[in-house]
């Protein structure tokens, strides 16, 4: 498969001007992003890297980091994890309080905000230096030490993240947050502020395309069963209340972030990351969704 030719053809055929969307201006620091940034990077398990545009420029990965947090926490708790967070699509906005109230403080899945806050709570309980240990874990997955938190983005989210604080407090009232709420949301905001490029994200997601085995060392980060379950959650829950549409149109497990990034995998074949900051109402990159649909359509390769 000539992936570079396919990416070039997709890029040539895109009329970016006709795609709407807007940057995540409810996070003040993200409102400053150039909305016209666009990059793609695809990594094959059997070697080979293919790219277009701003694929080596770092951006705030936001909710894509939830996949890394889940991958870190899952082996720590095993199947006990699912007593504190579910595995069902939410069908509601990623920061919904209503559903959480109805379901007694148990989030629908670990990739919406409430679920990720529970995962953060677990990591705080298990790690000696949560932020440092988590950052080092992501660096290990990426095989790259040049990955950092963006302090300005983290502070910007702290100053505007009232709904996430409300989610954590609501779950605390139900006994599903064990640590101090301020510590949990602080870790969460820093986690979301991690900056990576499309190239770095695609390389990191090879772990999930390779059934939990590190793409360089071969180390088993997740068991095959855990990797299968994580991929299933990405497929059904990775795009908030647009997960069904992404599965219908693209057919790959993946995760989006309101920084404009999307990372996805075709198991045993490749991982791919796209960055385009203009978002639709669901919080997903408009151009990213379109490019991935065209990629699986043109290559005739998806999990279905």
N, C-alpha and C positions, 0 to 999 in steps of 0.2 A: 504494500500500500504506500503510495507516494503522498505522505501527509503534508509535506511542504507545498506541493502543487495544490492540494485540496484547500489548505489554508489561504494560499495566494488567491485562488479563485473565489473563495468566500469573501475575502477582503475586497477584491475588485468589484464584486457584485453588490456590495453593501452601499446603500445610499443613506449614510448616517444622518443626513439632515431630516429625513422623514420620520426618524424615530424620536419619540418624545421622552418624557421622564425628567426628573430633576434630582440634584444631589441631596444628600441627607442633611438638610439645613437645620434640622432640630438638634443636631449636635454641632455647636458653633464652629468648632475647629474643622469639621468636615465640610462646612459650607464654603470653605476657602479653596476647595479642590477644583482644579481645571476640569470642567465637565466634558471636555473633548479628548481627554486621555483615553487611550485604547491600546491594549496589548493582549497577546495570546502566546502561550507556551504549552507545548505538548511533549511529554516524555514517554518513550516506549520502554517497556520492561526489557525487551531484547535490544537495548541501546538505541540511540537515536533521539535527537532533540530538534524540534521544529518550532519556529517562532515568527511573530509579526509584531511590529510596532513597539510600544512602550513596555515590553515584556520584562525588562530588567530594572524598571523603576519601582521603588518600594512604595507601598500604600498601606493604610490601616486595614487589616483583614477582618476586623470586627467579628461577626458571628461565625466565620469560618473557624475561628479558634475554639469554638465549642466542640468541634470534632476531636481536636487534640486533647482537650480536657476530658472528654468522655473516654478516649483511648487510654489516657493515663489512669483514670479512676476505675475503669471496668475490671482490670486484673486485681486491683486492690480489694474490691468487695465481691467480685464474682457475681453470681446470680442474685445475691442479696441486694444488689444495687436497685433492682426493679421493684423492690418494696417501697422505695422512696420516690421513684419517678416512673411514669408509664412508657409505653412504646407505641402509642396511637397518634395519628395525625391530629392536630388541634382543630383545624377548621375555623380558627379564629385568628385575629392579629397576634403577632409574636409577643406582644406585651399585654395581653388580655388579663384583666383582673377578675372578670365575671366568671369565667370557666373555673378558675382556681378556687373561688369561693364555693361554687357548686360541688366541687370534687374534693372538698375537705383538705385543701393544701397540698394535694398530690398532683404535680404537673403532668400534663398529657405525655410529654416526651422530653428528652434531654437537650433538644436543639432549639426549643423556644426559650425565651428569657428566663421564665420561672424554673424550667428544668435545668438550665445551665447554672442558675444560682444554687440549686441543690448540689450539683456536681462540684461547684466551687466550695461549698460548705464541707463536702466530703474531703476534698483535697486539703483544705485548711486543717481538718482534723488529722489527716494522715502525714502531712509533710512538715518538716522542721522549719523550713524557710519557704513558704508557699510560692511567692512570686519568683524568687530566684530559682527554686527547684523546677517550677513549671517552665520558665524560660529556657533553662538548660535541657529540659526534656524535649522541647520543640527544636532546639538547636541540634540535639542528637538525632531526632527524626529526619531533620533536613540535611544532616551532615555538613552543617555550616554554622560557625560561631558568630557570624556577622548578622545576627538577628536580635532586635531590641524592642523594648516597649517605647512607645512615643509618649513622653511625659505630658506634652501639651494636649494630646488627644484624651489621655486618661483624666487629666484635670478638667478638661472641657466637659467630659461625660459626668464627672462628679458634680459639676456645677449645674447640670441640666437633667440628671437622671432620676428625677423624683419618682417616676413610675416604677423603676427597678427597685428603688428603696421601698416603695409601697408593696411590691410583690414579695420582697424578702420579709417584710414585717408581717404580711398576711400569713405567709408560710410559717413564720416563727410562732404566730398565735396558734397554729395547728400542731406545733411541735416538730415540724419538718425542716427547721433550721436549728442546728445545735450550737453554732458559734455566734459571736456578736454580729448583729446585722451590719454594723459599720465595717467590720472586717471582711465580711462576705462580699458586700457590694464594692469595696475597695479592690479586692482581688479580681472581681468580675470586670470592673472598668479597666484595670491594667491588662487583663487577659485579652480583652477586645481591642486594646490599643496596639497590639503587636503589629509591626510593619514587616511585610515581606513583598517580594516581587512575584510576578506570575511564574517566572522561572523557578524561584525558590519554592513556591507553593506546589507547583507541578511535581518537582522532585520529591517533596515531602509526601505528597499523596500517593506516590508509588508504593509506599508501605501498605496502603489500603488496597491498591490494585494487585498487590503481590501476596494476598491472603495473610497479611500481618507480619510478613518477613521484611526486614530492612533491606533496601535495594542495594546497599554496599556491603554491609557486614554479614547479611543473612540472618542476623539475630531475630528471634521470634518476639516481636513487640506485643502481639496478640496471638492467642491460639486461633486455629482455623475457625472454630465455632464462634469465638468472640468477633473475629473479623467478619464473618458472615452476618452476624447480628448487627454490627456497626454499619455495614454496608446497607442492610435492609432499612435501618433507621434513617440513613441518609436519603435513600430512595423515597421513603414514604413521608419523611418529616423535614427534609433538608431545605425546603423552600417555603416554610411557613404555611399559610393557607393557599398557596399556589403550588404545593407539592404535587397534587394530582395532575395539574396542567403540565408541569415540567416532566413528569414521568410519561404522560401521554405524548408529548411532542418530542422529547429528547431520548428518554429511555436509558438514563444512566444514574447511578447513585451520585450524589453531590451535595454541596453546601454553598449557600450564598452568604454574603455579608453586606451591610449597608454602606460599606466603603466602596462598593461597586464591584467587588470581586466575586467570582464563582470558581470553585474547584470541583472537578468531577472525575470519575474513574470508569474505565471499561476493564473489568477484572481480567487479569492475565494478559492484558494487552498494553494499556496506556493510562496515564493520568493527564489531565489538561486543566489549565487555569486561564481565566480571562478577567480582564479588568476594564470596566467602563463605568464611570461613576453615576451616570444618570439612571435613576431608579423608577420602577413603576409603583403603583399604590401599595402593593404587597411588600415592597422593600427589596425587590430583586432587580439586578441590572437588566435594563431593557435590551441593550445590545448583546449582553452576555447570553441571555436566553435565546435570542435569535441566532447567534453564531453557533451555539451548541446544537440547536435544532438542525441547522444547515449541515453541521459536521456529521451528525449521525445519519442524516438523510443522504448526503453525498457519498459517504463511505459505505452506507448500508450496514453499519456496525453499531449494534446496541445490545443490551442484555436480553432483548426480546426477539 
